[in-house]
Amino acid sequence: MKKMMFLLLATVFMLSACSGNAGSGASSDPAKKEITVWAWDAKFNIAALNLAKERYMAKHPDVTINIIENAQADIVQKLNTGLNSGTTKGLPNIVLIEDYRSQNFLQAYPDSFRDMSDSIKSADFADYKAGPTNYNGKQYGVPFDSGVTGMYVRTDYLKEAGYTPEDMQDIDWDKFIEIGKAVKAKTGKDMLTQDPNDLGLIRAMIQSAGTWYLKEDGKTPNIAGNAALKEAMEDYKAMFDANIVKTNSDWSQFLAAFNSGAVASVPTGNWITPSVKAEASQSGKWAVVPFPTLKNTPNSVHASNIGGSSWYVMNVDGQDTAADFMKETFGSDKELYQDMLNKIGIIGTFKAASTGSAYDKADDFFGGQKIYADFAKWTTEVPNVNYGLHTYAIEDIMAVEVQNYLAGKDIDSVLNDVQAQAEAQLK
């Protein structure tokens, strides 16, 4: 009798436990209704998240979305630490990863990120975003912002030197240097500012030709014999030799160079627009023209990229809710992208959102130019390259050798030495 009573009680307990789990969603529905997102930059990425959160929660009031701001370097460190430990405890449901770093995570920890192929389509986004967000034929990342480049130019300085913005349409870097010399002679202003330890411009120059520091496998160094890289570095040195570069050593000096009126152009990603417009006294004195090409590299185009990032859903509890949040917002919401451009100045890479009133708006600061429509067009033209695993590791080597090159070292010796060092360090 006691044995039968024990079995009966055990059965009741098990049924009760199963009923409790089904009700809470812990076992039958792994998706939680509370998710956490990691990102950096309060005025850019976090601001975009808050817009997405507001729109999503208007339809899904039962979902709680926690947005946590971390410095990008801290996110990289925390992800590596957590994923290396083999436990998902403490990791977010969604994380923002810079495109230059994404393949490091996808290839090292492919099972830690959710395959989003059923939620979004790679073809719905700018083609060049496929390289960093795809792995083994699966779409992991939800492409976010565009780092599409442009050439910001001071129209008043150009005019004084006998040029107009029309003269800077579809030019190569040789022509850019020629114009820069004229501007320097007539105005005393340098054409651009550069930190020789920051190779962002060289990076953009080679992507305009559809090539990278690594071969298409994303692992093998592609330095020696890389014709586009050689030409980019030769053009880079030619700018310094022409005495049209104002050097800087950090971000604040970079901003100060154009806000103070010390340089005539800023060739970089569109994310610099708010910083250019920060100096209200220069309103009407700027225009944006296409990125120059490499003259002797036939496939170089007037569009490239610097920076940019994408969203990744992690394989942790709550991933279904996280995936749905991404799908309904950054993955498909055209109005969200209009809001992000109007309120924050973010140019997304979602093709269907690349037109509309926000993109068609004339900007008085840029002489009435519809700069966002231009950037949207150039975004579609950016060559797709595989950033691979070692972008920053190779740039650490490159930065030293670029200094040697500027000081007079032979270009082929520079490229051969970088190749040898990269092959030795990245085995």
C-alpha positions in Angstrom: 0.0 0.0 0.0 2.8 2.4 1.0 4.6 1.6 -2.3 1.5 2.3 -4.3 1.0 5.6 -2.5 4.6 6.6 -3.2 4.2 5.9 -6.9 0.9 7.9 -7.0 2.5 10.9 -5.4 5.5 10.7 -7.7 3.2 10.6 -10.7 1.3 13.6 -9.4 4.6 15.5 -8.8 5.9 14.8 -12.3 2.6 15.9 -13.9 2.6 19.0 -11.9 6.2 19.8 -12.8 5.5 19.2 -16.5 2.5 21.4 -16.3 4.5 24.2 -14.7 7.2 24.0 -17.3 4.8 24.2 -20.2 3.1 27.2 -18.7 6.3 29.2 -18.2 7.8 28.3 -21.6 11.0 27.0 -20.1 11.0 23.7 -21.9 8.3 23.6 -24.6 9.1 27.2 -25.7 12.8 28.0 -25.3 12.1 31.7 -26.3 12.1 34.0 -23.4 10.2 37.3 -23.4 13.1 39.2 -22.1 16.2 39.8 -24.2 19.5 41.6 -23.8 21.4 43.5 -26.5 25.0 44.6 -26.4 26.3 47.5 -28.5 28.6 50.6 -28.4 28.2 54.3 -29.1 25.2 55.9 -27.3 24.6 58.5 -30.0 24.7 56.0 -32.9 24.1 52.3 -32.4 22.4 52.6 -29.0 20.2 55.4 -30.4 19.2 53.1 -33.3 18.4 50.3 -30.9 16.1 52.5 -28.9 14.2 53.5 -32.0 13.9 49.8 -33.0 12.8 48.8 -29.4 10.1 51.5 -29.4 8.6 50.3 -32.7 8.9 46.6 -31.7 7.4 47.0 -28.3 4.4 48.9 -29.7 3.4 45.6 -31.3 4.8 43.3 -28.6 4.2 44.9 -25.2 4.9 41.6 -23.5 8.6 41.6 -24.5 11.3 43.3 -22.3 14.4 44.5 -24.2 17.4 45.4 -22.2 20.0 47.5 -24.1 23.5 47.5 -22.6 26.2 49.9 -23.7 29.8 48.7 -23.7 32.9 50.0 -25.5 33.5 48.0 -28.6 36.8 46.7 -27.2 35.0 45.5 -24.1 32.4 43.7 -26.2 35.1 41.9 -28.1 36.9 40.9 -24.9 33.7 39.7 -23.1 32.6 37.7 -26.1 36.0 35.9 -26.4 36.1 35.3 -22.7 32.6 33.9 -22.5 32.8 31.8 -25.7 36.2 30.4 -24.8 34.9 29.3 -21.4 32.3 27.1 -23.0 29.4 28.6 -21.1 26.8 31.0 -22.3 26.1 32.5 -18.9 26.3 36.2 -19.0 26.2 36.5 -22.8 23.6 38.7 -24.5 20.9 37.5 -26.9 22.0 40.0 -29.6 25.4 41.6 -30.1 26.7 44.2 -32.5 30.0 43.2 -34.1 32.2 45.3 -36.4 32.3 43.8 -40.0 36.1 43.6 -39.9 35.9 41.3 -36.9 32.8 39.2 -37.6 34.5 36.3 -39.4 36.8 35.8 -36.4 33.8 35.0 -34.3 31.8 33.1 -36.9 34.7 30.8 -37.9 35.9 30.3 -34.3 32.5 29.8 -32.7 29.9 28.9 -35.5 27.7 27.0 -33.1 27.4 30.0 -30.8 25.5 32.2 -33.3 22.0 31.6 -34.7 21.6 30.9 -38.4 19.3 33.8 -39.5 18.8 32.4 -43.1 15.1 31.8 -42.4 14.5 35.2 -40.9 16.2 37.5 -43.4 17.6 37.3 -46.9 21.2 38.4 -47.8 20.0 39.7 -51.1 17.8 42.3 -49.3 20.9 44.1 -48.2 23.8 45.9 -49.9 25.8 43.2 -51.7 29.1 44.0 -50.0 27.6 43.1 -46.6 27.4 39.5 -47.7 31.2 39.0 -47.2 31.3 39.6 -43.4 27.9 38.3 -42.4 27.8 34.9 -44.3 29.7 31.8 -43.4 29.5 28.4 -45.0 26.5 29.4 -47.0 24.5 30.5 -44.0 23.3 34.1 -43.2 24.3 34.8 -39.6 24.5 38.5 -39.4 21.7 41.1 -39.8 23.5 43.8 -41.8 23.2 47.2 -40.2 24.9 50.5 -41.1 26.8 51.4 -44.2 30.4 52.7 -44.0 30.1 53.8 -47.6 32.8 56.4 -48.4 32.6 59.8 -50.0 34.9 62.8 -50.5 33.8 65.8 -48.4 35.2 68.9 -50.0 35.3 72.6 -49.1 33.8 74.4 -52.1 35.1 77.8 -51.1 38.7 76.5 -51.1 38.2 74.8 -54.4 36.8 77.9 -56.0 39.8 79.9 -54.8 42.1 77.4 -56.5 40.1 77.5 -59.7 38.0 74.4 -59.3 34.4 73.4 -58.6 32.9 70.2 -57.1 32.1 69.2 -60.7 35.8 69.0 -61.4 36.1 66.4 -58.6 33.5 64.0 -60.1 34.9 60.6 -61.1 38.5 61.5 -60.6 41.4 59.2 -59.6 44.0 59.8 -56.9 46.5 61.3 -59.2 44.0 64.1 -60.1 43.1 64.5 -56.4 46.8 65.2 -55.7 47.0 67.6 -58.6 44.0 69.5 -57.3 45.4 69.3 -53.8 48.7 71.0 -54.9 46.7 73.9 -56.5 44.6 74.3 -53.3 47.7 74.4 -51.2 49.4 77.0 -53.5 46.3 79.3 -53.6 45.0 78.9 -50.1 47.8 77.6 -47.9 45.4 74.8 -46.8 46.4 71.2 -46.8 44.1 68.9 -48.9 43.5 66.3 -46.2 44.5 65.2 -42.7 45.9 61.7 -41.9 47.3 59.7 -39.0 50.0 57.5 -40.6 49.3 54.9 -38.0 45.6 54.7 -39.0 45.4 52.9 -42.4 41.7 53.5 -42.9 42.2 55.4 -46.2 44.5 52.7 -47.6 41.9 50.1 -46.6 39.2 52.0 -48.5 41.4 52.5 -51.5 42.0 48.7 -51.9 38.4 47.8 -51.3 37.4 50.2 -54.1 39.3 47.7 -56.4 37.6 44.6 -54.8 40.8 43.4 -53.1 41.9 43.0 -49.4 44.9 42.2 -47.3 43.9 38.6 -47.5 43.0 36.3 -50.3 39.5 35.1 -51.0 39.8 32.4 -48.3 40.0 35.1 -45.7 43.1 33.6 -44.2 46.1 33.8 -46.6 48.0 37.1 -46.5 47.7 38.9 -49.9 50.3 41.6 -49.6 53.3 40.9 -51.9 52.1 41.0 -55.5 48.8 42.8 -54.6 48.8 45.4 -57.4 45.9 47.4 -55.9 47.6 47.6 -52.5 50.9 48.7 -54.1 49.2 51.5 -56.1 47.3 52.6 -53.0 50.4 52.9 -51.0 52.2 54.7 -53.8 49.3 57.2 -54.0 49.4 57.5 -50.2 53.1 58.4 -50.2 52.6 60.8 -53.1 50.2 62.8 -51.0 52.8 63.2 -48.3 55.5 63.9 -50.9 53.3 66.7 -52.4 53.1 68.3 -49.0 49.3 68.4 -49.0 48.7 66.3 -45.8 48.2 67.7 -42.4 49.2 64.9 -40.0 47.3 64.1 -36.9 47.8 61.6 -34.1 44.3 61.0 -32.7 40.6 61.3 -33.3 40.3 64.8 -31.7 43.0 66.2 -33.9 41.4 64.6 -36.9 38.1 66.3 -36.2 39.8 69.6 -35.4 41.6 69.6 -38.7 38.4 70.1 -40.7 36.3 71.8 -38.1 39.0 74.5 -37.8 39.2 74.9 -41.6 42.7 73.7 -41.9 42.0 71.1 -44.7 40.1 71.2 -47.9 38.7 67.6 -48.0 37.9 64.6 -45.9 37.9 61.2 -47.7 36.2 58.8 -45.3 33.0 57.0 -44.4 29.6 58.7 -44.3 29.4 58.4 -40.5 31.6 61.6 -40.4 28.7 63.7 -41.6 27.5 64.8 -38.1 31.1 65.8 -37.2 31.5 67.9 -40.4 28.1 69.6 -39.7 29.1 70.2 -36.1 30.9 73.4 -37.2 27.8 75.5 -38.0 29.8 78.4 -39.3 30.9 76.3 -42.3 27.3 75.7 -43.5 27.0 76.1 -47.3 30.8 75.6 -47.8 30.9 71.8 -48.2 29.9 69.3 -50.8 30.3 65.5 -51.1 31.7 64.0 -54.3 32.5 60.3 -55.2 35.5 58.5 -53.8 38.5 58.6 -56.2 39.7 55.5 -58.0 43.1 53.9 -58.4 44.2 55.1 -61.8 46.1 52.0 -62.9 43.8 49.3 -61.4 41.0 48.7 -64.0 38.4 47.4 -61.6 38.6 50.2 -59.1 35.3 52.0 -58.7 34.1 55.3 -57.2 32.7 53.6 -54.1 34.2 52.0 -51.1 33.7 51.3 -47.4 35.3 52.2 -44.0 33.8 50.5 -41.0 30.2 49.3 -40.5 28.8 46.6 -38.3 26.0 44.0 -38.2 23.8 42.4 -35.6 24.2 38.7 -34.4 21.7 36.6 -32.5 23.4 34.2 -30.1 22.3 30.6 -29.4 21.2 31.2 -25.9 17.8 31.1 -24.1 15.5 33.7 -25.7 17.0 33.4 -29.2 13.5 33.0 -30.8 12.4 36.3 -29.4 15.7 37.9 -30.3 15.5 36.6 -33.9 11.9 38.0 -34.2 13.0 41.4 -32.9 15.8 41.5 -35.5 13.5 40.3 -38.3 10.8 42.8 -37.6 13.1 45.8 -37.1 16.5 45.9 -38.8 15.6 43.0 -41.1 12.5 44.5 -42.7 11.2 47.8 -41.3 11.6 50.5 -43.9 10.2 53.2 -41.7 12.7 52.4 -39.0 15.5 53.2 -41.5 13.8 56.5 -42.4 13.7 57.4 -38.7 17.3 56.4 -38.2 18.4 58.7 -41.0 16.2 61.6 -40.0 16.9 61.4 -36.3 20.4 60.0 -36.0 22.0 60.3 -39.5 22.4 56.5 -39.9 22.6 55.2 -43.5 21.5 51.6 -43.4 22.2 48.8 -45.9 18.6 47.5 -46.3 18.0 48.0 -50.0 14.2 48.6 -49.8 14.8 51.5 -47.4 17.4 53.3 -49.6 14.7 55.7 -51.0 12.1 57.8 -49.4 11.7 61.3 -48.1 14.7 61.0 -45.7 17.0 60.2 -48.5 15.6 62.7 -50.9 16.0 65.7 -48.5 18.3 68.5 -49.6 20.8 69.6 -47.0 21.6 73.3 -46.8 24.9 72.6 -45.0 26.0 70.9 -48.2 24.7 73.7 -50.5 21.3 72.0 -51.0 22.9 68.7 -52.1 20.9 65.5 -51.5 23.9 63.8 -50.0 22.0 60.8 -48.5 20.6 59.9 -52.0 24.2 60.0 -53.2 25.5 57.8 -50.4 22.6 55.3 -50.9 23.6 55.0 -54.6 27.3 54.5 -53.8 26.4 51.9 -51.2 25.0 49.7 -54.0 28.4 50.0 -55.8 30.8 49.0 -53.0 32.8 45.9 -54.0 32.2 42.8 -51.8 35.4 41.5 -50.3 36.1 38.9 -47.6 37.6 40.8 -44.6 38.5 37.4 -43.2 40.3 36.8 -39.9 43.3 39.0 -39.7 42.5 42.6 -40.8 43.8 44.3 -37.6 46.7 41.8 -37.1 48.0 42.7 -40.6 47.4 46.4 -40.1 49.6 46.3 -36.9 52.4 45.0 -39.2 51.5 47.4 -42.0 51.5 50.5 -39.7 55.2 50.0 -38.9 56.2 49.4 -42.5 54.1 52.3 -43.8 56.3 54.6 -41.6 59.4 53.0 -43.2 58.0 53.5 -46.6 57.2 57.1 -46.0 60.8 57.5 -44.8 62.2 56.1 -48.1 62.1 52.3 -48.0 61.5 50.6 -51.3 57.8 49.7 -51.9 58.4 46.2 -53.0 60.7 45.6 -50.0 57.9 46.9 -47.8 55.3 44.6 -49.3 57.6 41.6 -49.2 58.5 42.2 -45.6 54.8 42.6 -44.5 54.0 39.4 -46.4 56.8 37.5 -44.6 55.9 38.8 -41.2 52.2 38.1 -41.7 52.9 34.5 -42.9 55.1 34.0 -39.8 52.6 35.4 -37.3 49.3 34.1 -38.7 50.1 30.4 -39.0 
